[in-house]
Amino acid sequence: MVHSDSPYSLALSIYAEADDGNTFKLLLPKPSYQPDYEHIVCSFLNFLNDYHEGVKVLGDIGFDTDIQPPGRTILVHMNEESKQIEWVDHRR
């Protein structure tokens, strides 16, 4: 769940199919953070390609594979420091 005080947009996100009935949800930063949406979306698409090709697994983005995500939706975002797609732990 994304709260109104989070850095992520409540109006815009991107969903994509994962495995086992799960879905990825890319959380996009609010426009006030002046994000590079093109870079974020391209990185997400590259991750999806690698994931579906078997090059990347859920553990590569930090996902705790011992849990089932709420609503079967795996929240992800672009880490601004590492420039990598990472899991957003909904438990925090």
N, C-alpha and C positions, 0 to 999 in steps of 0.2 A: 504494500500500500504506500502511496506517495502522499505525504502530508503537505498542506498549503505552504508551510515554511521551508520546504525542501528546495534545493537548487534546481529541481527538475520541473519541467513544464507539466501542468495538469491537462493542457489542451492538446499536446502533441506527443506521440510516441509511435514506435514502429513494432509490429508483431511479425514473428516468423515461426515456422514450424520447427520443432526440435524432434527428438525421438521419444518413443514410449508414451505418446499422447501429450507430451509437454509442449509448451510454447515459450519462445523467447520474447521478452518485451524490452526493447531498447528505450531506456529513459533518456530523453533529450533535455539539455540544460535550458533554462529560461532564457529568452532573448537578452535580458539585462546582463547576462554573463558574457555576451558577445562571442558565442561559440562559433566554430567553423563547422556548420552542419554538414557541408559536403564531405569534409574529412571524416567526421564521425560516422556518417552513413556508409561511406566507402569502406571504412575499417570494419563496420558491422557486417557488410556484405562479404568482405574477404573472410572474416571469421566464419560466417555461415557456410561459405564454400568449403573452407578447410574442415569444418565440423562434419558436413555431409559427405566429404571425401574420406573421412576417417583420419585426417591429419591431426586434428585437434579433438580433444575429449572435454567433457564438462569440468574435470579437474584442472585443466589448463587455464580456465578462467576463474579458478578458486571456488567453484561450486562444491558444496558439501553433498557428496553423492549418497550420504546416509539418510538424507531427509527427502521428503516429498514436498515440492514447493506448493505454497497455497494456491488453490485454483489451478494447479498444474502449470503455473506461469513462472518462468525463471527470469527475474529482473536482472538486466545488465546495463552497463553504462561505459562510457569512454573515460578511462583514468587519465586525467590531464597531465600527470607527471610521466607516467610510463607510455602514454599514447597507445594503450592496449584496451581491448574490450574486457571487462571484468564483471563478475557477479556482484550484485548488490544484495547483501545479506538482509533479508526482510526482518530478521529477528533483532536487529539493532535499531 
